């Protein structure tokens, strides 16, 4: 079927909905995870599926905190190891291997 017209607003709306499909999300209120366990309590992420439902608010907060921590860590610049650090690490590894191999 040929596409009749280009509609940027419609395409953007569909793209936004595809990433936020509620049917894929954990059944716990405000949980940022997708469901992975289809159990007696519904479709939950593994963090909620195996825990007491009274702990769900605390677990959800932990999941939100972990998601924020990952986002912050991803935004931070990564420090590269210098040549001296690499050489020292390789030498330490070689000494360890020699010790464990009896050499």
C-alpha positions in Angstrom: 0.0 0.0 0.0 1.4 3.3 -1.0 1.7 6.1 1.5 -0.6 9.0 0.4 0.7 11.9 2.4 3.6 12.8 4.7 2.3 13.9 8.1 5.1 14.8 10.5 2.9 15.4 13.5 1.2 12.0 13.1 4.6 10.2 12.6 6.0 11.9 15.7 2.9 11.0 17.7 3.3 7.3 16.7 7.0 7.3 17.5 6.3 8.8 20.9 3.6 6.2 21.7 5.8 3.3 20.5 8.3 4.0 23.3 5.8 4.4 26.0 3.4 1.5 25.4 1.7 1.0 28.8 1.0 -2.6 28.0 4.7 -3.3 28.2 5.2 -1.6 31.5 5.3 -3.1 35.0 1.9 -3.1 36.7 3.3 -1.4 39.9 2.4 2.3 40.1 5.2 4.6 38.6 7.6 1.7 38.0 9.9 2.6 35.1 10.6 -1.0 34.1 9.0 -3.2 31.5 7.3 -6.3 32.7 9.2 -9.5 32.6 7.1 -11.8 34.8 3.5 -12.7 34.1 2.4 -14.0 37.5 -0.6 -14.0 39.8 -0.2 -10.3 40.6 -0.1 -9.3 36.9 2.6 -8.4 34.5 5.4 -7.1 36.7 9.1 -6.5 36.5 11.3 -9.0 38.3 11.9 -6.6 41.1 8.2 -6.4 42.0 7.1 -9.9 41.0 9.0 -11.7 43.7 8.4 -9.2 46.6 5.7 -8.6 49.0 3.2 -6.1 47.6 3.5 -4.0 50.7 7.1 -3.2 49.7 6.2 -2.1 46.2 6.4 1.7 46.9 9.9 1.3 48.3 11.0 -1.0 45.5 9.6 1.4 42.9 11.5 4.3 44.5 14.7 2.1 44.4 14.1 1.4 40.7 13.6 5.1 40.0 16.7 6.0 41.9 18.7 3.4 40.0 17.4 4.7 36.7 18.5 8.3 37.7 21.9 7.0 38.8 22.4 5.3 35.4 21.4 8.5 33.6 23.8 10.6 35.6 26.7 8.2 35.2 26.1 8.0 31.4 26.3 11.8 31.2 29.5 12.1 33.1 32.7 12.2 31.1 34.8 9.0 31.2 38.4 9.3 32.3 40.8 7.4 30.1 43.6 5.4 31.7 47.0 6.9 30.8 49.9 4.8 29.3 51.5 4.6 32.7 48.4 3.2 34.3 48.0 0.6 31.6 51.6 -0.5 31.9 51.3 -0.8 35.7 48.1 -2.8 35.3 49.6 -5.2 32.7 52.7 -5.7 34.9 50.6 -6.4 38.0 48.5 -8.9 35.9 51.7 -10.6 34.6 53.0 -11.0 38.2 49.7 -12.4 39.3 49.6 -14.9 36.5 53.2 -15.9 37.2 52.4 -16.5 40.9 49.3 -18.6 40.2 51.0 -20.7 37.5 53.9 -21.4 39.9 56.4 -19.6 37.7 
